[in-house]
Amino acid sequence: MKNSNYVVKTFALLGFVSFIFFACASSDILEEGENTQTINNNGRYQITNSGGTENSFFVMDTVTGEVKWFESTGRLIKTIQTQ
């Protein structure tokens, strides 16, 4: 009975020390990365087919207004600048 109490206290101390260690380590990581900016690109690109019988499609960047025309193989055919 005495040994099991010793084991429980040892693991409790180990858990407490681990908690403090990881809390301090994550604080250092947050301080290093404070200047990073998260960019969300959800909804940035719109894709449509060419409307003909060709195997090609258009991709429009809604931020810059640039439209690119691609073949279905992924080869860029033409870049179109819009305003």
C-alpha positions in Angstrom: 0.0 0.0 0.0 2.8 2.4 0.8 4.5 1.7 -2.5 1.4 2.4 -4.6 1.0 5.8 -2.8 4.6 6.6 -3.7 4.0 5.7 -7.4 0.9 7.9 -7.5 2.7 10.9 -6.1 5.6 10.4 -8.4 3.4 10.4 -11.5 1.5 13.4 -10.2 4.7 15.3 -9.8 5.9 14.2 -13.2 2.6 15.4 -14.7 2.8 18.8 -13.0 6.4 19.4 -14.2 5.4 18.3 -17.7 2.5 20.8 -17.7 4.7 23.7 -16.6 7.4 22.7 -19.2 4.9 22.6 -22.1 3.1 25.8 -21.0 6.4 27.7 -21.1 7.5 26.1 -24.4 4.2 27.1 -26.1 4.6 30.7 -24.8 8.0 30.9 -26.5 6.5 29.7 -29.8 3.7 32.3 -29.7 6.2 35.1 -29.1 8.3 34.1 -32.1 5.4 33.9 -34.5 3.5 37.1 -33.5 4.4 38.9 -36.7 3.0 36.2 -39.0 -0.2 37.0 -40.8 -2.8 34.4 -41.6 -4.1 34.7 -45.1 -7.5 33.2 -45.9 -8.0 32.3 -49.6 -11.5 30.8 -49.3 -13.5 32.0 -52.3 -10.5 33.7 -53.9 -10.6 31.7 -57.2 -13.6 31.0 -59.5 -13.4 28.2 -62.0 -15.6 27.7 -65.0 -15.5 25.6 -68.2 -14.9 27.2 -71.6 -18.5 26.7 -72.7 -17.5 25.0 -75.9 -16.6 21.5 -76.8 -13.0 22.2 -76.0 -11.4 20.5 -73.0 -10.4 23.8 -71.3 -11.4 26.0 -68.4 -11.0 29.5 -67.0 -9.7 30.4 -63.5 -10.3 33.9 -62.2 -8.4 35.4 -59.2 -11.1 37.5 -57.6 -8.5 39.6 -55.7 -6.4 40.7 -58.7 -9.0 40.2 -61.4 -6.6 38.1 -63.5 -8.2 35.4 -65.6 -6.2 32.4 -66.8 -7.3 29.9 -69.5 -6.1 26.3 -69.1 -6.3 23.1 -71.0 -7.7 20.1 -69.1 -4.1 18.8 -68.9 -3.2 21.8 -66.8 -1.2 23.7 -69.5 -1.7 27.4 -69.4 -3.1 28.7 -72.7 -3.5 32.4 -72.1 -3.5 35.0 -69.3 -6.1 37.8 -69.6 -5.9 40.9 -67.5 -9.2 42.5 -66.4 -9.9 45.6 -64.5 
